[in-house]
Amino acid sequence: MGAKDLWDPGPGPAGDRAVRVAGGLLDLLHASAVVMDAEGRVVLWSPEAEQLFGYDAAEALGRLVEELLALPEDARRIHELFEQTRVGTTVAGVFRARCKDGSTRSVEYRKGRLHDPDGNVLGLALVADVDTIRRVESDLALSELVINQSPVGLAVFDTELRWMRINAALTRANGATEEEVVGRRLEDTLPGVDTEAIETAMRHVLRTGEPILDQRTIGRVPADPDHDHAWSESYYRIEDRHGQVLGVAVSVVDVTARHLAAAEVAAAHRHLATLSEASADIGSTLDLRQTARELAEAVVPRFADLATVDLLESVATGRRTVAGEHARFDTLAVAPADLDDALGGAALWDDLATEERPPMIRGSVRAGTPAMISRVDGAALRRIGGDEQAVAALRKAGVRSYLVAPLVARGTVLGVLSLYRTGNTRPFDSRDLQMVCEIVGRAAISVDNALLYGRERDTALTLQRSLLPQTPPEQPEGLEIAVGYRPAGSGTEVGGDWYDVLPLSDGKVGLVVGDVMGSGVRAAAIMGQLRTTTRALAKLDLPPAELLAHLDETAATLSESFATCVYAVCDPKRGTCTFSCAGHLPPVVVEPGHEATLLTLPTAAPLGVGGVPFGTLDVDLPEGSLLALYTDGLVETRYDAIDVGLHSLCRALEGATGSLRQTRDMLLDTVDQSSADDVALLLARFGGA
């Protein structure tokens, strides 16, 4: 550092800062100032000199320096050195000084010539303890090494947030030299990063003194202008030894690799979450169209603005063959992102819904592999649309990207999912393709399960209907009868509910309603066996309790099958009914002018338990009385207790004013179309027919 560095720091704020830093350094050195006249006598003795040597000003002023401080053996050499300054020579060196307490210490000095206002020659000596100087030099050198050799980027900004210092690591990382940035603001040197956020952090640190650790910034720098980088930054305020704020220091670590790895992990988590959410939304029922609709809605608007699900007609009819060039499709679901968009998904599908599917769909189904067009151009429109009308519709809707994925389950192509992006300008990429294929792969199993279930359900329903009475029951004299059956909703297996009307001797009539526990073909088959047995036993004119006892023995032999049943023998001529019940719901009776009544029948276990006695109940039913036998599907829902359903049934029967058939239809129409249970209903009115 030259004389100008010490005494002429320059104008302006930067100069002020230089003075403060220099003063701080002199304080660290405890530098002492001593001024001597032309004869070498002390004329100015600073407080620092008093602290260094122990002599106060009164003891030092007027004395020769070599007599005051020099050891006898050094006095002549020091006198000669000081004489050199009279002719303008600046001298510097180290000598052992004698202190007031008799001790000695090595001091480093620098002596130069001055002139007072009268032109007299004066000598100025700046003196400091050698050990102190070496310690400060070591600290400065170590700090310089740490800064310049650190692999971590380091920078210092002044209180106006201008660059003051930057180390080599940060210079290399930024691609800007120290000369290019010092004295300038961040926004002028690194426009590719979020300078506003960085400066906000630095202002906070300058204002509060609280450090900020691991703040993340993403951006681009001149060293690599074509790629984003991520940095971890820590900020802390720097002050001099008196607490005056000098600026803010920043350490910068490039964490791009870690950021990319974290982004990959986050993307994988999002991938799994999306896959889990979509999978949870698909296959909630065994209804084929509902499953297809759930698939379409699971990917819109997550991945597309329009989704369609097409099923091969050959698959729908049970013929699992390889799709040919002219394979026919049945559209099961269409899901647009915006139903009100006149140019969006719904309108687009209206224009695309042609009997002949476009080349990409047919090719994907034949190959059993997905296909994607990330950016749709004129040539791609024909592959997506096929004919001119479809191409025009695609162009009008602004289709930008397209993806098609086949539904493959158990080695068979069932159909295809088509995705269109119109408002979403981001093109489909490989990650989208992978995600959609995983969703479609899971959904295909649900679709196939729905197909298999549908075929089994159709078989069970056909069997069930064939085992129920095929013609309306003959109306016995004095008794009007109406019967009805409604299968469970399409997403549920058919149950084993049945009814029957059995002519008996002496004009009596046997009325039966039963419910086999379970569902599907097996339940329907067991129902058929129990119905056949009931008809055979009824021909023997057995009392109701005895008939149920024989039926119980039969049920016990049918592979642990159980069924509830109520059997009534009605005598229209006498207006009486004898009831016997096997764990079934109570019959409802509505006598003219009275409220509906739930008959309390003797308690008994379901058929198939075996060894349980059955009781009977005799009831007189005057003319006009209405009797209702039914299965639980009529009164039981997933939302309400069965008592609520029984109460509603009684109120409905009390308010019935139409014909018996109208009453039957009214009751069956109250059953939820999505009910999980089928319904058998038998109504009888005494005094009718």
FENHUUR-V126089 format. One record per backbone hydrogen bond with DSSP energy under -1.0 kcal/mol. CO is the residue of the C=O (numbers start at 1). NH is the residue of the N-H. E is the energy in kcal/mol with one decimal. If there is no record, write none. Layout:
# FENHUUR-V126089
CO_NH_E, CO_NH_E
This chain:
# FENHUUR-V126089
2_6_-1.2, 3_7_-2.8, 4_8_-2.2, 12_16_-1.9, 13_17_-2.4, 14_18_-1.9, 15_19_-2.2, 16_20_-2.1, 17_21_-2.5, 18_22_-2.6, 19_23_-2.8, 20_24_-2.2, 21_25_-2.0, 22_26_-2.4, 23_27_-2.1, 24_28_-1.8, 25_29_-1.9, 26_30_-1.3, 26_31_-1.6, 32_127_-2.7, 33_46_-1.8, 34_125_-3.0, 35_43_-3.3, 35_44_-1.7, 36_123_-2.9, 37_40_-1.6, 40_65_-1.9, 41_37_-2.4, 42_62_-3.3, 44_35_-1.9, 46_50_-1.8, 47_51_-2.2, 48_52_-2.2, 49_53_-2.9, 50_54_-2.2, 53_100_-2.6, 56_60_-1.3, 57_61_-3.0, 60_63_-1.9, 63_42_-2.5, 64_68_-2.2, 65_69_-3.1, 69_98_-3.6, 71_74_-1.7, 71_75_-1.1, 74_78_-2.3, 75_79_-2.1, 76_80_-2.2, 77_81_-2.1, 78_82_-2.5, 79_83_-1.8, 80_84_-1.2, 83_86_-1.3, 84_87_-1.1, 84_89_-1.6, 85_88_-1.5, 91_111_-3.4, 93_109_-2.8, 95_107_-2.6, 97_105_-1.9, 99_102_-1.8, 103_99_-3.2, 105_97_-3.0, 106_130_-2.3, 107_95_-2.1, 108_128_-2.1, 109_93_-1.8, 110_126_-2.6, 111_91_-2.1, 112_124_-2.8, 114_122_-3.2, 116_119_-2.4, 120_116_-2.1, 122_114_-3.4, 123_36_-2.6, 124_112_-2.5, 125_34_-2.3, 126_110_-1.4, 127_32_-3.7, 128_108_-3.0, 129_133_-2.4, 130_134_-2.9, 131_135_-2.2, 132_136_-2.4, 133_137_-2.9, 134_138_-2.5, 135_139_-2.5, 136_140_-2.8, 137_141_-2.8, 138_142_-2.9, 139_143_-2.6, 140_144_-2.5, 141_145_-2.5, 142_146_-2.9, 143_147_-2.5, 144_148_-2.7, 145_149_-2.9, 153_252_-3.2, 154_167_-2.4, 155_250_-2.9, 156_164_-3.4, 156_165_-1.7, 157_248_-2.5, 158_161_-2.1, 162_158_-2.5, 163_183_-2.8, 165_156_-2.4, 167_171_-2.0, 168_172_-2.6, 169_173_-2.1, 170_174_-2.5, 171_175_-2.3, 174_223_-1.3, 178_182_-2.6, 181_184_-2.4, 184_163_-2.3, 186_189_-1.2, 186_190_-3.4, 190_193_-1.4, 192_220_-1.8, 193_195_-2.0, 194_198_-1.7, 195_199_-2.9, 196_200_-2.1, 197_201_-1.9, 198_202_-2.2, 199_203_-2.6, 200_204_-2.0, 201_205_-2.1, 202_206_-2.7, 203_207_-2.5, 204_208_-2.6, 205_209_-2.4, 212_235_-3.0, 215_233_-2.9, 217_231_-2.6, 219_229_-2.9, 221_224_-1.7, 224_227_-1.2, 229_219_-2.1, 230_255_-2.3, 231_217_-1.9, 232_253_-2.2, 233_215_-3.1, 234_251_-2.3, 235_212_-2.0, 236_249_-3.0, 238_246_-2.6, 238_247_-1.4, 240_243_-2.3, 244_240_-2.3, 247_238_-2.2, 248_157_-2.9, 249_236_-2.1, 250_155_-2.1, 251_234_-2.1, 252_153_-2.3, 253_232_-2.9, 255_259_-3.1, 256_260_-3.0, 257_261_-2.4, 258_262_-2.7, 259_263_-2.6, 260_264_-2.5, 261_265_-2.4, 262_266_-3.0, 263_267_-2.8, 264_268_-2.4, 265_269_-2.5, 266_270_-2.8, 267_271_-2.8, 268_272_-2.7, 269_273_-2.8, 270_274_-3.3, 271_275_-2.7, 272_276_-2.8, 273_277_-3.0, 274_278_-3.0, 275_279_-2.5, 276_280_-2.3, 277_281_-1.4, 287_291_-2.4, 288_292_-2.3, 289_293_-2.5, 290_294_-2.4, 291_295_-1.9, 292_296_-2.3, 293_297_-2.6, 294_298_-1.4, 299_303_-2.9, 299_304_-1.3, 305_337_-2.9, 306_420_-2.5, 307_335_-3.0, 308_418_-2.5, 309_332_-2.5, 309_333_-1.4, 310_416_-2.5, 311_330_-3.1, 312_316_-2.1, 313_317_-1.7, 314_319_-2.6, 315_318_-1.6, 319_321_-1.5, 324_327_-1.4, 328_313_-2.3, 330_311_-2.9, 333_309_-2.5, 335_307_-1.5, 338_341_-1.1, 341_344_-1.2, 344_348_-2.4, 345_349_-2.7, 346_350_-1.6, 347_351_-1.2, 348_352_-1.4, 349_353_-2.0, 352_354_-2.4, 358_362_-2.1, 359_363_-2.9, 360_364_-2.2, 361_365_-2.2, 362_366_-2.5, 363_367_-2.4, 364_368_-1.8, 371_404_-2.7, 373_402_-2.4, 377_381_-1.6, 380_384_-2.0, 381_385_-3.2, 382_386_-2.1, 383_360_-1.8, 385_387_-1.3, 387_391_-2.3, 388_392_-2.5, 389_393_-2.0, 390_394_-2.6, 391_395_-2.4, 392_396_-2.5, 393_397_-2.4, 394_399_-2.1, 400_376_-2.5, 401_421_-2.4, 402_373_-2.9, 403_419_-3.3, 404_371_-2.5, 405_417_-3.0, 407_414_-3.6, 409_412_-1.7, 412_409_-2.5, 414_312_-2.7, 415_407_-2.2, 416_310_-2.6, 417_405_-2.6, 418_308_-2.0, 419_403_-2.2, 420_305_-2.6, 420_306_-1.4, 421_400_-3.4, 421_401_-1.2, 429_433_-2.4, 430_434_-2.4, 431_435_-2.6, 432_436_-3.0, 433_437_-2.4, 434_438_-2.0, 435_439_-2.4, 436_440_-3.2, 437_441_-2.5, 438_442_-1.9, 439_443_-2.8, 440_444_-2.8, 442_446_-1.4, 443_447_-2.7, 444_448_-2.9, 445_449_-2.7, 446_450_-2.4, 447_451_-2.4, 448_452_-2.9, 449_453_-3.0, 450_454_-2.7, 451_455_-2.2, 452_456_-2.3, 453_457_-3.5, 454_458_-2.7, 455_459_-2.2, 456_460_-2.9, 457_461_-3.4, 458_462_-2.6, 459_463_-2.6, 460_464_-3.3, 461_465_-2.9, 462_466_-2.0, 463_467_-1.3, 464_468_-1.1, 476_479_-1.8, 478_687_-2.6, 480_685_-2.6, 482_683_-3.1, 484_681_-2.6, 486_679_-2.6, 489_492_-2.2, 494_520_-4.1, 496_516_-1.5, 498_514_-2.5, 500_512_-2.4, 502_510_-3.7, 505_508_-1.8, 508_504_-2.6, 509_570_-3.1, 510_502_-3.3, 511_568_-2.6, 512_500_-2.0, 513_566_-2.3, 514_498_-2.4, 515_564_-2.3, 520_524_-2.2, 521_525_-2.7, 522_526_-2.4, 523_527_-2.5, 524_528_-2.1, 525_529_-1.9, 526_530_-2.6, 527_531_-2.7, 528_532_-2.3, 529_533_-2.3, 530_534_-2.6, 531_535_-2.5, 532_536_-2.0, 533_537_-2.7, 534_538_-2.4, 535_539_-1.2, 537_540_-1.4, 538_541_-2.1, 543_547_-2.7, 544_548_-2.3, 545_549_-1.6, 546_550_-2.1, 547_551_-2.4, 548_552_-2.3, 549_553_-1.6, 550_554_-1.8, 551_555_-2.5, 552_556_-1.9, 554_557_-1.3, 555_558_-1.6, 562_517_-2.6, 563_607_-3.0, 564_515_-2.5, 565_582_-3.3, 566_513_-1.8, 567_580_-1.9, 568_511_-3.1, 569_578_-2.1, 570_509_-2.3, 571_575_-1.9, 571_576_-1.5, 575_621_-3.5, 576_571_-3.0, 577_619_-3.0, 578_569_-2.3, 579_617_-1.8, 580_567_-2.7, 582_565_-1.1, 587_599_-2.4, 588_628_-2.4, 589_597_-2.8, 590_626_-2.5, 591_594_-2.4, 597_589_-2.7, 599_601_-1.0, 606_609_-1.4, 607_563_-1.5, 617_579_-3.0, 619_577_-2.2, 622_625_-1.9, 625_686_-2.4, 626_590_-2.6, 627_684_-2.6, 628_588_-2.1, 629_682_-2.9, 631_634_-1.9, 632_635_-1.1, 632_636_-2.2, 641_645_-1.1, 642_646_-2.5, 643_647_-2.3, 644_648_-2.2, 645_649_-2.3, 646_650_-2.2, 647_651_-2.3, 648_652_-2.4, 649_653_-2.4, 650_654_-2.1, 651_655_-1.7, 659_663_-2.4, 660_664_-2.5, 661_665_-2.8, 662_666_-2.6, 663_667_-2.4, 664_668_-2.5, 665_669_-2.2, 668_671_-1.3, 672_675_-2.1, 675_489_-3.2, 679_486_-2.4, 680_631_-1.3, 681_484_-2.2, 682_629_-2.9, 683_482_-2.3, 684_627_-3.4, 685_480_-2.6, 685_688_-1.1, 686_624_-2.9
